[in-house]
């Protein structure tokens, strides 16, 4: 056991984040932490690293080798990438060390802490403060080479793009993690291109320690975790399996809860009706009171949590004609660098195109050229009847000083305003949040406001640049459902492979200045990658009587240990049915070729 929470509660002022939560992380575990934006996932991560203390309950941390990638890593202004990779403790770490030193000097133990926790946390911070070795820095640089940005190592961090900053911190954290027992990653795939995400998946499969991941990337979670903890409404619940298996189990659980609730309501109504009939027929008797007491003693089942309806329909303006965009030999040059040239693109009415490629390939540049926001050479024609809606990656089309409601009133008219307000509700933007300046909203909340504005307009050509960044999984699903049913044309720039597979009729890869179009999904375009392994939690069996698995032509002798994952259990069913195998206690992680 590395870390354990038992009966932990945490609140910030009147707002409860956790109530009576329990969780355990053992060596080699592969865990996903999921839940809506704002549920408190980052707060929980900070508890697991020892940076936050619970208000009540027991928190036990038995290792000082924990490495943590924050969702929004901070960088010292003016520092270079090399300096960042070799940097020692953060100012927060230094401040915490001074606090712990003061506690140890005073000899007075604060409430909710013990000396073992204090010494472990201090040892971890001291180890970080010792500075990074040359070999660690070299390994971090190797990761930068893998990410394709080693040429930026001598440059300043504040001159990097969001994706490049993420790669720098990820490279640093992965180098540190080689000596860690527990690696905690908070939204590690944000801003990463697909190549980097798939490389990270393979890297984590080979990592020997425990991993805890917060992510909204379903494909990433399916390949990297074998357990899921869901944090919702201050409650923490554990599920076995990857994210897709969690979704199935959650759906069955909600359906069972709904049936039990409806059955309970019917029985309570029946008992109340019987008591009422008894009282009417035998008004002079107290028989009905006995029935009412039975009703009071009956268990009242809790209704399943009713999510707000996030199913949305996008209004579509009149079609613009067969051709929406025609581009021939397009060339864009920015800052003295040619982004692409001799590029051809055709977008026809009704096409749903997913555009992907490495960071810096020019995807956003291409769509801005189509929109006429940046100059381009070559032939470019956009249908006069195209009513275009543009969702910018940085939400820079919204005024940060305005509230969401003020922005809606400024940008929309008539029925569109009412639709946008309805979208805010469906996207779980509360009245209080809708009346706050947009600058004070989180990245996910700003994205929801931007989408509410865009999807409320009568448009027939949507241009979306990373529309699902920062959205939680439920909001992503709502957007996917809407785009899948959309009757117009769209082009989406995204690194979300699930989005590319679920809503796009064709995909386009922009790489090294060339655009490759493919009719079909991302998975169909890429095919099966060699060495694309997955991780599963396998049961442990002992061979009682030797046998041969003819599927793999593997011979098993008496006394051998066999790991059987759920996806391959059918291959061993004959041996199990015939008593060839005996199940042993515990589970182990197994990597399977897919």
C-alpha positions as CSV (number, residue, x, y, z in Angstrom):
1,X,0.0,0.0,0.0
2,X,1.3,3.4,-1.0
3,X,-1.5,5.8,-0.1
4,X,-4.8,5.4,1.7
5,X,-7.7,7.7,2.5
6,X,-10.2,6.4,5.0
7,X,-13.4,8.3,5.9
8,X,-11.9,11.5,4.6
9,X,-13.9,14.8,4.4
10,X,-12.8,18.1,3.0
11,X,-14.6,21.5,2.7
12,X,-13.7,25.0,1.6
13,X,-15.9,27.3,3.6
14,X,-19.5,26.2,3.2
15,X,-18.8,24.0,0.1
16,X,-18.2,20.3,0.8
17,X,-15.7,18.7,-1.7
18,X,-15.4,15.2,-0.1
19,X,-17.6,13.4,2.5
20,X,-16.5,10.2,4.1
21,X,-14.3,9.2,1.1
22,X,-12.1,6.2,1.0
23,X,-9.4,5.2,-1.5
24,X,-6.3,3.0,-1.6
25,X,-3.5,3.0,-4.1
26,X,-1.2,-0.1,-4.1
27,X,2.1,-0.7,-5.9
28,X,1.6,-1.1,-9.6
29,X,-2.1,0.1,-9.6
30,X,-3.5,1.7,-12.8
31,X,-6.2,4.1,-11.6
32,X,-8.4,6.7,-13.4
33,X,-10.1,9.5,-11.4
34,X,-13.1,10.8,-13.2
35,X,-15.9,13.2,-12.4
36,X,-17.5,16.5,-13.6
37,X,-15.5,19.7,-13.8
38,X,-15.4,21.3,-10.4
39,X,-16.2,18.1,-8.5
40,X,-12.9,18.4,-6.6
41,X,-10.5,16.0,-8.4
42,X,-7.5,18.3,-8.2
43,X,-8.2,18.8,-4.5
44,X,-8.1,15.0,-4.0
45,X,-4.9,14.8,-5.9
46,X,-3.3,17.4,-3.7
47,X,-4.3,15.4,-0.6
48,X,-2.7,12.2,-2.1
49,X,0.5,14.1,-2.6
50,X,0.4,15.5,1.0
51,X,0.0,19.1,-0.1
52,X,-3.5,19.3,1.5
53,X,-4.7,17.9,4.7
54,X,-8.3,16.5,5.2
55,X,-10.6,18.1,7.7
56,X,-11.5,14.7,9.1
57,X,-10.7,11.1,8.5
58,X,-7.4,9.3,8.1
59,X,-4.8,10.0,5.4
60,X,-1.8,7.6,5.2
61,X,1.1,8.2,2.8
62,X,3.8,5.5,2.9
63,X,6.1,6.7,0.2
64,X,8.1,9.9,-0.4
65,X,8.5,9.0,-4.1
66,X,5.5,10.7,-5.6
67,X,5.7,12.6,-8.8
68,X,2.9,15.0,-9.8
69,X,2.0,16.7,-13.1
70,X,-0.4,19.6,-12.4
71,X,-3.0,20.4,-14.9
72,X,-1.8,24.0,-15.2
73,X,2.0,23.9,-14.4
74,X,3.6,27.2,-13.4
75,X,6.8,28.5,-14.8
76,X,9.2,31.1,-13.6
77,X,9.0,34.1,-16.0
78,X,12.0,34.5,-18.2
79,X,13.4,31.0,-17.6
80,X,14.7,28.8,-20.5
81,X,13.5,25.3,-21.1
82,X,16.9,23.9,-20.0
83,X,16.6,25.9,-16.7
84,X,13.1,24.6,-16.2
85,X,14.2,20.9,-16.7
86,X,17.0,21.4,-14.1
87,X,15.0,23.5,-11.7
88,X,14.8,22.5,-8.0
89,X,11.9,23.0,-5.6
90,X,9.1,25.5,-6.4
91,X,8.5,28.4,-4.2
92,X,5.4,26.5,-2.8
93,X,7.7,23.5,-2.0
94,X,10.2,25.8,-0.2
95,X,7.4,27.5,1.8
96,X,6.0,24.1,2.8
97,X,9.4,22.9,3.9
98,X,9.7,26.0,6.2
99,X,6.3,25.2,7.6
100,X,7.3,21.6,8.4
101,X,10.6,22.7,9.9
102,X,8.7,25.1,12.2
103,X,6.4,22.2,13.3
104,X,9.3,19.9,14.0
105,X,11.2,22.6,15.9
106,X,8.1,23.4,18.1
107,X,7.4,19.8,18.9
108,X,3.7,20.5,18.8
109,X,1.8,18.2,16.4
110,X,-1.1,19.9,14.5
111,X,-4.5,18.4,14.6
112,X,-5.1,15.7,11.9
113,X,-1.3,15.0,11.3
114,X,1.2,12.5,12.7
115,X,5.0,12.6,12.9
116,X,5.3,9.9,10.3
117,X,3.4,11.8,7.7
118,X,5.4,15.0,8.5
119,X,8.7,13.2,8.1
120,X,7.7,11.5,4.9
121,X,6.5,14.7,3.3
122,X,9.6,16.6,4.5
123,X,11.8,13.8,3.0
124,X,10.0,14.0,-0.3
125,X,10.4,17.8,-0.5
126,X,14.1,17.5,0.5
127,X,14.7,15.0,-2.2
128,X,13.1,17.4,-4.8
129,X,15.2,20.3,-3.3
130,X,18.4,18.3,-3.9
131,X,18.2,19.3,-7.5
132,X,17.9,17.1,-10.6
133,X,20.9,15.0,-11.6
134,X,22.5,15.4,-15.0
135,X,21.1,12.0,-16.0
136,X,17.6,13.1,-15.2
137,X,18.0,16.3,-17.3
138,X,19.4,14.2,-20.1
139,X,16.4,11.8,-20.0
140,X,14.0,14.8,-20.0
141,X,15.8,16.1,-23.1
142,X,15.4,12.7,-24.7
143,X,11.6,13.0,-24.1
144,X,11.7,16.4,-25.7
145,X,13.3,14.8,-28.8
146,X,10.5,12.3,-28.8
147,X,8.0,15.2,-28.7
148,X,9.9,16.9,-31.5
149,X,10.7,20.1,-29.7
150,X,14.4,19.5,-28.6
151,X,15.3,22.6,-30.7
152,X,13.4,24.8,-28.3
153,X,15.5,23.7,-25.2
154,X,17.6,26.9,-25.3
155,X,14.6,29.2,-25.7
156,X,12.4,30.8,-23.1
157,X,9.4,28.9,-21.8
158,X,7.0,31.8,-22.0
159,X,7.6,31.9,-25.8
160,X,6.3,28.4,-26.2
161,X,2.8,27.4,-27.3
162,X,0.4,25.7,-24.8
163,X,1.1,22.3,-26.2
164,X,4.9,22.9,-26.1
165,X,4.7,24.0,-22.4
166,X,2.8,20.8,-21.6
167,X,5.4,18.7,-23.3
168,X,8.2,20.4,-21.4
169,X,6.7,19.8,-18.0
170,X,5.6,16.2,-19.0
171,X,9.2,15.5,-20.1
172,X,10.5,16.7,-16.7
173,X,7.9,14.7,-14.8
174,X,8.5,11.5,-16.8
175,X,12.2,11.7,-16.1
176,X,11.5,12.2,-12.4
177,X,9.0,9.3,-12.5
178,X,11.7,6.7,-13.3
179,X,12.6,6.7,-9.6
180,X,9.0,7.1,-8.4
181,X,6.5,4.7,-6.7
182,X,3.5,6.7,-7.7
183,X,3.0,8.9,-10.8
184,X,0.0,11.3,-10.7
185,X,-1.0,13.0,-13.9
186,X,-3.7,15.7,-14.0
187,X,-5.0,16.1,-17.6
188,X,-1.7,15.0,-19.2
189,X,-3.1,14.9,-22.8
190,X,-4.3,18.5,-22.8
191,X,-2.7,20.3,-25.8
192,X,-0.8,17.2,-26.9
193,X,-1.1,16.1,-30.5
194,X,-2.2,12.5,-31.3
195,X,1.4,11.3,-31.9
196,X,2.4,12.5,-28.4
197,X,-0.7,11.0,-26.7
198,X,-0.1,7.6,-28.3
199,X,3.6,7.7,-27.3
200,X,2.6,8.5,-23.8
201,X,0.2,5.6,-23.7
202,X,3.0,3.2,-24.7
203,X,5.4,4.8,-22.2
204,X,2.9,4.3,-19.3
205,X,2.3,0.7,-20.2
206,X,6.0,0.1,-19.5
207,X,6.1,2.2,-16.3
208,X,6.8,0.0,-13.2
209,X,5.2,2.1,-10.5
210,X,1.5,3.0,-9.7
211,X,-0.3,5.5,-11.9
212,X,-3.2,7.8,-11.1
213,X,-4.7,9.7,-14.0
214,X,-7.2,12.4,-14.3
215,X,-8.2,12.7,-18.0
216,X,-11.2,13.4,-20.3
217,X,-9.6,11.3,-23.1
218,X,-11.6,8.0,-23.2
219,X,-9.2,6.2,-25.6
220,X,-6.3,7.2,-23.4
221,X,-8.0,5.8,-20.2
222,X,-9.1,2.6,-21.9
223,X,-5.5,1.9,-22.8
224,X,-3.8,2.9,-19.5
225,X,-6.1,2.0,-16.5
226,X,-7.6,-1.0,-14.9
227,X,-9.6,0.7,-12.1
228,X,-11.8,3.8,-12.0
229,X,-12.7,6.0,-9.0
230,X,-15.6,8.4,-9.7
231,X,-15.9,11.6,-7.7
232,X,-19.3,13.1,-7.8
233,X,-21.5,15.0,-5.4
234,X,-18.7,14.7,-2.7
235,X,-18.8,10.9,-2.9
236,X,-16.0,8.7,-4.1
237,X,-16.9,5.3,-5.7
238,X,-14.7,2.5,-7.0
239,X,-15.2,0.4,-10.1
240,X,-13.0,-2.3,-11.6
241,X,-12.0,-2.2,-15.3
242,X,-11.1,0.5,-17.8
243,X,-13.3,3.6,-18.6
244,X,-15.6,1.9,-21.2
245,X,-16.3,-0.9,-18.6
246,X,-17.0,1.8,-16.0
247,X,-19.5,3.4,-18.3
248,X,-21.3,0.1,-18.8
249,X,-21.3,-0.7,-15.1
250,X,-22.5,2.8,-14.2
251,X,-25.4,2.6,-16.7
252,X,-26.5,-0.8,-15.2
253,X,-26.2,0.6,-11.7
254,X,-28.4,3.6,-12.5
255,X,-30.9,1.4,-14.2
256,X,-31.0,-1.0,-11.2
257,X,-31.3,2.0,-8.8
258,X,-34.1,3.4,-10.9
259,X,-36.1,0.2,-10.9
260,X,-35.6,-0.2,-7.1
261,X,-36.7,3.4,-6.6
262,X,-39.9,2.9,-8.7
263,X,-40.7,-0.4,-7.0
264,X,-40.3,1.3,-3.6
265,X,-42.5,4.2,-4.6
266,X,-45.2,1.8,-5.8
267,X,-45.1,-0.3,-2.6
268,X,-45.3,2.8,-0.4
269,X,-48.2,4.2,-2.5
270,X,-49.9,0.8,-2.1
271,X,-49.5,0.7,1.6
272,X,-50.7,4.3,1.9
273,X,-53.8,3.5,-0.2
274,X,-54.6,0.4,2.0
275,X,-54.3,2.6,5.1
276,X,-56.7,5.2,3.6
277,X,-59.2,2.5,2.6
278,X,-59.1,1.0,6.1
279,X,-59.7,4.4,7.6
280,X,-62.7,5.1,5.3
281,X,-64.3,1.6,5.9
282,X,-63.5,1.4,9.6
283,X,-63.5,5.0,10.6
284,X,-64.3,4.0,14.2
285,X,-61.2,1.7,14.4
286,X,-57.5,2.4,14.7
287,X,-56.5,-0.5,12.3
288,X,-55.3,2.0,9.7
289,X,-52.7,3.4,12.2
290,X,-50.9,0.0,12.3
291,X,-50.6,0.2,8.5
292,X,-49.3,3.7,8.7
293,X,-46.7,2.7,11.2
294,X,-45.6,-0.1,8.8
295,X,-45.3,2.5,6.1
296,X,-43.1,4.7,8.3
297,X,-40.8,1.8,9.0
298,X,-40.4,1.0,5.3
299,X,-37.0,1.8,3.7
300,X,-37.1,4.9,1.5
301,X,-35.0,4.2,-1.6
302,X,-32.9,7.0,-2.9
303,X,-33.8,8.2,-6.4
304,X,-31.0,7.9,-9.0
305,X,-29.3,11.2,-9.7
306,X,-31.1,13.0,-12.5
307,X,-28.6,14.6,-14.8
308,X,-29.7,17.7,-16.6
309,X,-30.6,16.9,-20.2
310,X,-27.5,17.6,-22.2
311,X,-29.0,16.4,-25.5
312,X,-28.9,19.4,-27.8
313,X,-30.1,20.1,-31.3
314,X,-28.2,22.6,-33.4
315,X,-30.2,24.9,-35.7
316,X,-29.1,24.7,-39.3
317,X,-29.5,27.5,-41.8
318,X,-30.5,26.9,-45.4
319,X,-27.9,24.9,-47.4
320,X,-25.3,26.8,-49.3
321,X,-25.0,24.6,-52.4
322,X,-22.9,21.6,-53.3
323,X,-19.5,23.3,-52.8
324,X,-18.7,25.1,-49.6
325,X,-14.9,25.7,-49.9
326,X,-12.6,25.2,-52.9
327,X,-8.8,25.8,-52.4
328,X,-6.1,25.3,-54.9
329,X,-2.3,25.7,-54.4
330,X,-2.8,27.5,-51.1
331,X,0.3,29.0,-49.5
332,X,0.7,30.7,-46.2
333,X,3.8,32.3,-44.9
334,X,4.1,33.7,-41.3
335,X,7.0,35.3,-39.7
336,X,9.3,34.4,-42.6
337,X,8.4,30.7,-42.3
338,X,6.3,28.9,-44.9
339,X,3.6,27.0,-43.1
340,X,2.3,25.1,-46.1
341,X,2.2,25.6,-49.9
342,X,0.6,24.0,-52.9
343,X,-2.1,22.7,-50.6
344,X,-5.5,21.7,-52.2
345,X,-8.7,21.4,-50.2
346,X,-12.4,20.8,-51.1
347,X,-15.2,20.9,-48.6
348,X,-18.7,20.0,-49.9
349,X,-22.0,20.5,-48.4
350,X,-22.8,18.0,-45.6
351,X,-19.2,16.9,-45.1
352,X,-18.1,16.4,-41.6
353,X,-14.3,16.6,-41.6
354,X,-11.9,16.0,-38.7
355,X,-8.6,17.7,-39.1
356,X,-5.6,16.5,-37.1
357,X,-1.8,16.5,-37.2
358,X,1.2,17.3,-35.1
359,X,1.3,20.5,-33.0
360,X,2.7,23.3,-35.2
361,X,1.7,21.7,-38.5
362,X,-0.5,24.6,-39.4
363,X,-4.1,23.3,-38.6
364,X,-5.3,26.5,-37.0
365,X,-3.5,28.5,-39.7
366,X,-5.3,26.6,-42.4
367,X,-8.8,27.3,-41.0
368,X,-7.9,30.9,-40.4
369,X,-6.9,31.2,-44.1
370,X,-10.2,29.6,-45.1
371,X,-12.0,32.2,-42.9
372,X,-9.9,35.0,-44.4
373,X,-8.5,36.0,-41.1
374,X,-4.9,35.7,-42.4
375,X,-3.7,36.3,-45.9
376,X,-3.0,33.4,-48.3
377,X,-1.8,32.9,-51.8
378,X,-3.4,30.7,-54.4
379,X,-7.0,30.2,-55.3
380,X,-9.6,30.2,-52.5
381,X,-13.4,30.3,-53.0
382,X,-16.0,30.2,-50.2
383,X,-19.6,29.8,-51.1
384,X,-21.5,33.1,-50.8
385,X,-24.4,31.3,-49.0
386,X,-22.1,29.8,-46.4
387,X,-23.1,31.1,-42.9
388,X,-20.0,30.4,-41.0
389,X,-19.6,29.9,-37.2
390,X,-16.1,29.8,-35.8
391,X,-15.2,28.4,-32.4
392,X,-11.7,29.7,-31.5
393,X,-9.3,27.5,-29.4
394,X,-8.6,30.4,-27.1
395,X,-12.2,31.6,-26.9
396,X,-10.8,35.0,-28.0
397,X,-14.0,35.9,-29.7
398,X,-15.7,36.6,-26.3
399,X,-15.2,39.7,-24.3
400,X,-13.6,38.6,-21.0
401,X,-15.0,41.6,-19.1
402,X,-18.6,40.6,-19.9
403,X,-20.7,38.0,-18.2
404,X,-22.0,35.0,-20.1
405,X,-25.5,36.5,-20.2
406,X,-24.2,39.9,-21.3
407,X,-22.2,38.2,-24.0
408,X,-25.3,36.4,-25.2
409,X,-27.3,39.6,-25.3
410,X,-24.5,41.4,-27.2
411,X,-23.9,38.6,-29.8
412,X,-27.4,37.2,-30.4
413,X,-31.0,38.4,-31.0
414,X,-34.5,37.0,-30.6
415,X,-35.0,33.3,-30.3
416,X,-31.2,32.7,-30.5
417,X,-30.8,34.3,-27.1
418,X,-33.3,32.0,-25.5
419,X,-31.6,29.0,-27.1
420,X,-28.2,30.1,-25.8
421,X,-29.5,30.5,-22.3
422,X,-31.0,27.0,-22.5
423,X,-27.6,25.7,-23.7
424,X,-26.0,27.3,-20.6
425,X,-28.4,25.4,-18.4
426,X,-27.8,22.1,-20.3
427,X,-24.1,22.6,-20.0
428,X,-24.4,22.9,-16.2
429,X,-23.5,26.7,-16.2
430,X,-25.4,27.9,-13.1
431,X,-27.2,31.2,-12.8
432,X,-24.4,32.4,-10.5
433,X,-21.7,31.5,-13.0
434,X,-23.6,33.0,-15.9
435,X,-23.5,36.3,-14.0
436,X,-19.7,36.2,-13.4
437,X,-17.2,37.9,-15.8
438,X,-16.0,35.4,-18.4
439,X,-12.4,36.0,-17.4
440,X,-13.2,34.4,-14.0
441,X,-14.6,31.2,-15.4
442,X,-12.5,28.0,-15.8
443,X,-11.3,26.9,-19.2
444,X,-14.1,24.3,-19.4
445,X,-16.7,26.8,-18.4
446,X,-15.5,29.3,-21.0
447,X,-15.6,26.6,-23.7
448,X,-19.2,25.8,-22.7
449,X,-20.2,29.5,-23.0
450,X,-18.5,29.7,-26.4
451,X,-20.3,26.6,-27.6
452,X,-23.6,27.8,-26.3
453,X,-23.2,31.0,-28.3
454,X,-22.1,29.2,-31.5
455,X,-24.7,26.4,-31.4
456,X,-27.6,28.9,-30.9
457,X,-27.0,30.7,-34.2
458,X,-28.6,29.8,-37.6
459,X,-25.4,28.5,-39.4
460,X,-24.6,26.0,-42.1
461,X,-20.8,25.8,-41.8
462,X,-19.1,25.3,-38.5
463,X,-15.4,25.7,-38.1
464,X,-14.4,24.3,-34.7
465,X,-10.9,24.6,-33.2
466,X,-10.5,22.1,-30.3
467,X,-14.1,22.4,-29.2
468,X,-13.9,19.7,-26.5
469,X,-10.7,20.9,-24.8
470,X,-11.3,21.3,-21.0
471,X,-14.9,19.8,-21.3
472,X,-15.7,17.0,-18.9
473,X,-16.8,13.6,-20.3
474,X,-20.5,14.3,-19.9
475,X,-20.3,17.6,-21.8
476,X,-18.1,16.0,-24.5
477,X,-20.8,13.4,-25.0
478,X,-23.5,16.1,-25.4
479,X,-21.4,17.9,-28.1
480,X,-20.7,14.7,-29.9
481,X,-24.4,13.8,-30.0
482,X,-25.3,17.2,-31.4
483,X,-22.6,17.2,-34.0
484,X,-23.4,13.7,-35.1
485,X,-27.0,14.8,-35.8
486,X,-26.0,18.2,-37.3
487,X,-27.4,18.7,-40.8
488,X,-24.9,21.2,-42.0
489,X,-21.2,21.1,-42.8
490,X,-18.3,21.3,-40.4
491,X,-14.5,21.0,-40.1
492,X,-13.1,20.2,-36.6
493,X,-9.5,20.6,-35.6
494,X,-9.0,18.2,-32.7
495,X,-6.6,15.7,-31.1
496,X,-9.6,13.8,-29.6
497,X,-9.6,10.4,-31.3
498,X,-13.0,9.5,-29.9
499,X,-14.5,12.7,-31.5
500,X,-12.8,11.9,-34.8
501,X,-14.3,8.4,-34.8
502,X,-17.8,9.2,-33.5
503,X,-18.8,12.3,-35.5
504,X,-16.6,12.7,-38.6
505,X,-17.5,11.2,-42.0
506,X,-13.9,11.7,-43.1
507,X,-10.6,12.8,-41.6
508,X,-7.7,15.0,-42.9
509,X,-4.1,14.8,-41.7
510,X,-1.9,17.9,-42.0
511,X,1.7,16.9,-41.7
512,X,4.9,18.4,-43.2
513,X,2.8,20.8,-45.3
514,X,0.8,18.1,-46.9
515,X,-2.9,17.5,-46.5
516,X,-4.1,13.9,-46.7
517,X,-7.9,13.3,-47.0
518,X,-9.5,10.0,-46.1
519,X,-13.2,8.9,-46.2
520,X,-13.8,7.1,-42.9
521,X,-12.9,7.4,-39.3
522,X,-9.5,8.0,-37.6
523,X,-9.2,4.4,-36.6
524,X,-9.9,3.2,-40.1
525,X,-7.3,5.7,-41.5
526,X,-4.6,4.6,-39.0
527,X,-5.4,0.9,-39.0
528,X,-4.0,-1.3,-36.3
529,X,-0.7,0.0,-35.1
530,X,2.0,-2.5,-34.5
531,X,2.8,-3.0,-30.8
532,X,-0.5,-1.3,-29.7
533,X,-0.7,-3.0,-26.3
534,X,-3.4,-2.6,-23.7
535,X,-3.2,-3.2,-19.9
536,X,-5.7,-5.3,-18.0
537,X,-6.0,-6.5,-14.4
538,X,-5.7,-10.3,-14.6
539,X,-6.7,-13.1,-12.2
540,X,-4.0,-15.4,-11.0
541,X,-4.4,-19.2,-11.5
542,X,-2.2,-22.2,-10.7
543,X,-2.0,-25.2,-13.1
544,X,-3.3,-28.3,-11.4
545,X,-3.0,-30.6,-14.4
546,X,-0.9,-29.8,-17.5
547,X,-2.6,-28.8,-20.7
548,X,-2.0,-27.0,-24.0
549,X,-3.7,-23.8,-25.1
550,X,-4.2,-24.5,-28.9
551,X,-5.1,-20.9,-29.6
552,X,-1.6,-19.7,-28.8
553,X,0.0,-23.2,-28.9
554,X,1.4,-22.7,-25.4
555,X,2.0,-25.7,-23.1
556,X,1.3,-25.3,-19.4
557,X,2.9,-27.6,-16.8
558,X,1.6,-28.6,-13.4
559,X,2.5,-25.8,-10.9
560,X,2.8,-23.1,-13.5
561,X,1.3,-19.7,-12.7
562,X,-1.1,-18.3,-15.4
563,X,-2.5,-14.8,-15.6
564,X,-5.9,-14.6,-17.3
565,X,-7.3,-11.2,-18.2
566,X,-11.1,-10.8,-18.7
567,X,-10.7,-10.4,-22.5
568,X,-8.9,-13.7,-22.9
569,X,-10.9,-15.8,-20.4
570,X,-12.9,-17.5,-23.2
571,X,-9.6,-19.1,-24.5
572,X,-9.1,-20.8,-21.1
573,X,-12.7,-21.8,-20.5
574,X,-12.1,-25.4,-21.4
575,X,-9.3,-25.7,-18.9
576,X,-11.3,-24.0,-16.2
577,X,-14.4,-26.2,-16.8
578,X,-12.2,-29.4,-16.6
579,X,-10.4,-28.4,-13.4
580,X,-7.0,-27.8,-15.0
581,X,-6.7,-24.4,-13.2
582,X,-7.2,-23.3,-9.7
583,X,-7.8,-19.6,-8.9
584,X,-5.3,-18.0,-6.4
585,X,-5.8,-14.9,-4.3
586,X,-5.0,-11.5,-5.7
587,X,-4.7,-9.9,-9.1
588,X,-1.8,-8.8,-11.3
589,X,-1.3,-6.4,-14.2
590,X,-1.0,-8.0,-17.6
591,X,-0.1,-6.3,-20.9
592,X,-1.9,-7.7,-24.0
593,X,-1.2,-7.3,-27.7
594,X,-4.2,-5.9,-29.5
